[in-house]
């Protein structure tokens, strides 16, 4: 089984602090993340001055300006270069979601060939065309989307140069945190079947059980928000995992991967010793003499399973014994 790629979504949880971002990269790597993901944007390219905060953002922000919130969370080009270098030093892959044209160009200029399309840009046709032109591998998040919108996004990416075989569609619910009744995890399989694509899951629930279930259902990528401390100020910390929780999720996912197996039903190596004890063989119910005809009166089925298997019971009925048997002795061919 291919190993699931696990993304620690640092996003904007660095709070605009480069030193904190680096500390989070290191902690995410230690917790088992394969990839750390940020968000790249120029606030004034993303939001107009009249944009309101989302309800979940209002709970953590001291003002009502969406634009002001974003401006505090921007990372400039120099910060991106330093984060990329630090990821290489630590040994974890760097990824980011661009939210505007200049940010796509910035990431491309830094050598990125994998791009993550955030849910809010799924219907942004000119944006998708630009991503399709520069991306070799795309993660397409589908929060708030219908199947029709996903279909259009896939078509635009393909027409722009990004093959469908190199696109992984992430099922997602864009609420922070997501309540269990809104997860709709079966939609991930619906997406896979409808568009013949690889799928993954971007999670905003409070715990770790849904990403684990998603892996059991075939997710090739898991994305989960990551923070050092959920009580920190910022819009996404409350819906994030702390390092020990993230580490527990990674361990559970790796266990599920190991447990999925090949799908071929056959005895596992660990079962073979027990098979000799738990299975049953044909034995003498009572002492049997030479020439006596085998029947249900003189044969029984008992453990261990080291003799003639009980599945051959019918083959023995009516045959004559060629030797003497003691009670409970294994019958021989």
Legacy VTK file of the C-alpha trace (Angstrom):
# vtk DataFile Version 3.0
C-alpha trace
ASCII
DATASET POLYDATA
POINTS 333 float
0.000 0.000 0.000
1.272 3.487 -0.878
2.088 5.525 2.222
-0.411 8.302 2.918
1.082 11.781 2.656
0.354 13.642 5.881
0.284 17.434 5.709
0.629 19.634 8.773
-1.384 22.710 7.815
0.496 25.492 9.584
-1.431 27.905 7.388
-1.502 31.240 9.183
-0.965 29.795 12.672
2.502 31.379 12.671
0.658 34.671 13.364
3.045 36.503 11.048
6.066 35.559 13.185
8.883 33.899 11.196
10.575 32.479 14.293
7.297 30.882 15.385
6.817 29.473 11.881
10.227 27.779 12.061
9.480 26.381 15.509
6.236 24.941 14.109
8.038 23.363 11.141
10.398 21.562 13.495
7.567 20.429 15.759
5.516 19.184 12.802
8.456 17.188 11.478
9.006 15.656 14.925
5.289 14.781 15.075
5.561 12.768 11.851
4.383 15.180 9.147
5.627 14.542 5.611
4.740 18.041 4.443
4.235 21.412 6.126
1.840 23.767 4.369
1.556 27.523 4.577
-0.695 30.116 2.962
0.792 32.642 0.548
-1.125 35.816 -0.137
-1.031 39.575 -0.478
-3.898 40.785 1.676
-5.009 43.580 -0.638
-5.053 41.177 -3.592
-7.302 38.787 -1.673
-9.875 40.904 0.152
-11.567 44.252 -0.342
-11.824 46.672 2.553
-15.511 45.859 3.114
-15.060 42.080 3.561
-16.414 40.870 6.898
-14.849 38.261 9.129
-16.265 34.751 9.088
-18.163 33.795 12.236
-15.372 31.533 13.508
-12.842 34.356 12.921
-14.930 36.808 14.953
-14.453 34.600 18.007
-10.692 35.164 17.977
-10.224 38.606 16.415
-10.371 41.919 18.249
-11.601 43.859 15.221
-14.133 43.265 12.454
-11.799 43.863 9.503
-11.031 40.805 7.399
-8.407 42.783 5.510
-6.653 43.911 8.689
-6.558 40.319 9.937
-4.937 39.127 6.711
-2.387 41.939 6.678
-1.065 40.780 10.062
-0.624 37.248 8.707
1.222 37.955 5.440
4.630 36.408 4.778
6.871 38.296 2.342
9.207 36.802 -0.272
12.246 36.821 2.024
10.264 34.890 4.653
9.269 32.291 2.046
12.906 31.810 1.048
13.933 31.323 4.672
11.092 28.873 5.329
11.997 26.840 2.249
15.619 26.664 3.343
14.633 25.691 6.869
12.372 22.903 5.577
15.285 21.512 3.553
17.480 21.687 6.647
14.898 19.912 8.827
13.991 17.343 6.150
10.326 18.064 5.520
8.612 19.155 2.301
7.428 22.766 1.969
4.026 23.457 0.405
1.801 26.508 0.260
-1.619 27.557 -0.963
-1.436 30.725 -3.072
-4.505 32.968 -2.912
-3.755 35.428 -5.720
-1.815 35.760 -8.980
1.346 37.362 -7.538
1.489 34.585 -4.923
1.251 31.882 -7.621
4.128 33.572 -9.429
6.155 33.862 -6.218
5.849 30.171 -5.386
6.638 29.195 -8.962
9.736 31.433 -8.967
10.922 29.650 -5.811
10.858 26.334 -7.667
7.621 24.854 -6.370
5.945 22.450 -8.789
3.227 21.205 -6.408
0.411 23.614 -5.609
-2.531 23.401 -3.216
-5.718 25.078 -4.440
-7.680 26.251 -1.383
-11.422 25.672 -1.282
-12.231 29.341 -1.698
-10.499 29.428 -5.107
-12.226 26.332 -6.534
-14.538 28.439 -8.700
-11.915 31.090 -9.569
-11.461 30.263 -13.271
-8.575 32.644 -14.126
-6.794 31.546 -10.948
-7.193 27.864 -11.880
-5.858 28.529 -15.375
-2.734 30.115 -13.889
-2.201 27.220 -11.459
-2.677 24.704 -14.281
0.057 26.422 -16.282
2.729 26.251 -13.567
1.766 23.211 -11.468
2.935 19.671 -12.174
1.011 18.240 -9.217
-2.087 19.861 -7.740
-4.038 19.282 -4.549
-7.578 20.548 -5.117
-9.572 21.263 -1.967
-13.358 21.067 -2.327
-14.923 22.719 0.708
-18.320 24.315 -0.061
-18.300 22.669 -3.522
-20.817 20.744 -5.604
-19.844 17.919 -7.961
-20.496 20.240 -10.889
-18.053 22.835 -9.537
-15.408 20.160 -8.986
-15.911 18.920 -12.541
-15.404 22.425 -13.956
-12.278 22.995 -11.858
-10.768 19.711 -13.047
-11.510 20.576 -16.664
-9.899 24.019 -16.347
-6.764 22.600 -14.707
-6.479 19.915 -17.394
-7.012 22.322 -20.271
-4.309 24.565 -18.780
-1.725 21.774 -18.724
-2.156 19.919 -15.443
-3.075 16.257 -16.238
-5.881 14.709 -14.196
-3.514 11.890 -13.224
-1.454 14.491 -11.339
-4.391 15.995 -9.445
-5.502 14.794 -6.017
-8.962 16.005 -5.022
-9.368 16.605 -1.297
-12.792 16.206 0.225
-13.255 19.011 2.735
-15.892 20.743 4.839
-15.165 24.457 5.221
-16.372 25.051 8.751
-14.022 25.611 11.686
-14.297 23.357 13.557
-16.402 20.915 11.516
-19.132 19.069 13.404
-19.330 15.318 12.854
-22.715 15.443 11.148
-21.235 17.771 8.505
-18.197 15.633 7.572
-19.964 13.470 4.949
-16.892 11.277 4.510
-18.605 9.081 1.900
-18.457 12.069 -0.461
-14.743 11.351 -0.850
-15.582 8.027 -2.517
-18.263 9.744 -4.600
-15.644 12.174 -5.932
-13.250 9.325 -6.720
-15.882 7.352 -8.618
-17.363 10.352 -10.434
-14.107 11.754 -11.811
-11.695 8.796 -11.704
-9.202 10.764 -9.625
-7.005 10.160 -6.630
-8.575 11.503 -3.450
-7.605 12.725 -0.027
-9.158 14.492 2.930
-8.601 17.938 4.414
-9.905 17.856 7.964
-11.304 20.560 10.231
-12.868 18.373 12.933
-11.710 18.635 16.540
-10.250 15.146 16.948
-8.155 12.643 15.040
-10.637 9.852 14.300
-11.991 11.204 10.993
-8.593 11.454 9.231
-7.880 7.899 10.381
-11.213 6.728 8.952
-10.463 8.574 5.713
-7.230 6.623 5.280
-9.140 3.369 5.756
-11.496 4.564 3.003
-8.677 5.237 0.548
-7.400 8.774 1.201
-3.924 9.216 -0.270
-3.382 12.593 1.414
-4.435 13.836 4.837
-4.262 17.507 5.722
-4.779 18.677 9.293
-4.322 22.109 10.888
-1.329 22.228 13.240
-0.520 24.540 16.147
1.819 24.613 19.101
-0.985 25.789 21.385
-4.737 25.947 20.636
-5.163 28.844 23.041
-2.959 31.150 20.928
-4.500 34.180 19.267
-5.342 33.651 15.602
-8.237 32.488 13.418
-7.318 28.804 12.979
-5.671 27.701 16.231
-8.914 26.455 17.802
-9.483 23.946 14.989
-5.881 22.679 15.017
-4.019 19.779 16.604
-1.194 20.308 19.055
2.042 18.297 18.509
1.211 15.347 20.795
-2.231 14.992 19.187
-0.814 15.247 15.688
1.767 12.594 16.550
-0.994 10.284 17.823
-2.891 10.797 14.553
0.196 9.935 12.495
0.843 6.758 14.501
-2.779 5.668 14.099
-2.718 6.339 10.344
0.470 4.316 9.925
-1.128 1.469 11.894
-4.221 1.558 9.671
-2.023 1.506 6.554
-0.234 -1.581 7.857
-3.546 -3.238 8.732
-5.085 -2.663 5.274
-2.888 -5.404 3.773
-3.016 -6.821 0.253
-6.693 -7.729 0.159
-5.861 -11.381 -0.608
-7.649 -13.658 1.875
-5.189 -16.277 3.100
-3.687 -17.299 6.453
-1.221 -14.764 7.772
2.179 -16.044 8.958
1.179 -15.343 12.560
-1.906 -17.591 12.199
-0.081 -20.706 10.990
1.072 -21.995 14.418
-2.465 -21.596 15.822
-3.942 -23.331 12.780
-2.380 -26.628 13.916
-4.129 -26.322 17.276
-7.435 -24.608 16.480
-8.324 -26.676 13.407
-9.562 -30.262 13.846
-8.633 -33.648 12.401
-10.444 -36.976 12.034
-9.691 -39.245 15.012
-10.838 -42.617 16.311
-13.950 -42.185 18.471
-13.172 -45.584 20.064
-10.664 -48.369 19.383
-10.868 -49.491 15.737
-9.764 -52.887 14.377
-8.168 -53.794 11.013
-10.801 -54.078 8.269
-13.445 -52.189 10.216
-15.516 -49.790 8.074
-15.190 -46.119 8.962
-18.455 -44.491 10.051
-19.838 -41.850 12.366
-19.935 -44.559 15.058
-16.175 -45.047 15.171
-14.820 -41.675 13.924
-14.913 -38.195 15.489
-13.544 -34.738 14.757
-11.186 -33.288 17.374
-8.177 -31.073 17.797
-5.294 -30.855 16.880
-5.333 -30.083 13.172
-2.193 -32.033 12.325
-3.920 -35.118 10.869
-6.466 -35.664 8.104
-8.436 -32.366 8.004
-12.073 -32.606 9.076
-12.964 -31.303 5.597
-12.161 -34.842 4.310
-14.778 -36.485 6.573
-16.943 -37.604 3.641
-13.925 -39.090 1.847
-13.312 -41.466 4.774
-16.884 -42.686 5.229
-17.274 -46.310 4.063
-13.565 -47.022 3.734
-11.982 -49.936 5.562
-9.322 -49.388 8.175
-5.949 -50.867 7.186
-4.616 -50.843 10.756
-5.683 -50.707 14.380
-6.380 -47.376 16.125
-6.596 -46.433 19.771
-9.231 -43.995 21.005
-8.411 -40.354 20.000
-5.620 -41.512 17.681
-5.313 -39.522 14.447
-6.567 -41.416 11.429
-3.978 -41.827 8.663
-4.494 -42.209 4.938
LINES 1 334
333 0 1 2 3 4 5 6 7 8 9 10 11 12 13 14 15 16 17 18 19 20 21 22 23 24 25 26 27 28 29 30 31 32 33 34 35 36 37 38 39 40 41 42 43 44 45 46 47 48 49 50 51 52 53 54 55 56 57 58 59 60 61 62 63 64 65 66 67 68 69 70 71 72 73 74 75 76 77 78 79 80 81 82 83 84 85 86 87 88 89 90 91 92 93 94 95 96 97 98 99 100 101 102 103 104 105 106 107 108 109 110 111 112 113 114 115 116 117 118 119 120 121 122 123 124 125 126 127 128 129 130 131 132 133 134 135 136 137 138 139 140 141 142 143 144 145 146 147 148 149 150 151 152 153 154 155 156 157 158 159 160 161 162 163 164 165 166 167 168 169 170 171 172 173 174 175 176 177 178 179 180 181 182 183 184 185 186 187 188 189 190 191 192 193 194 195 196 197 198 199 200 201 202 203 204 205 206 207 208 209 210 211 212 213 214 215 216 217 218 219 220 221 222 223 224 225 226 227 228 229 230 231 232 233 234 235 236 237 238 239 240 241 242 243 244 245 246 247 248 249 250 251 252 253 254 255 256 257 258 259 260 261 262 263 264 265 266 267 268 269 270 271 272 273 274 275 276 277 278 279 280 281 282 283 284 285 286 287 288 289 290 291 292 293 294 295 296 297 298 299 300 301 302 303 304 305 306 307 308 309 310 311 312 313 314 315 316 317 318 319 320 321 322 323 324 325 326 327 328 329 330 331 332
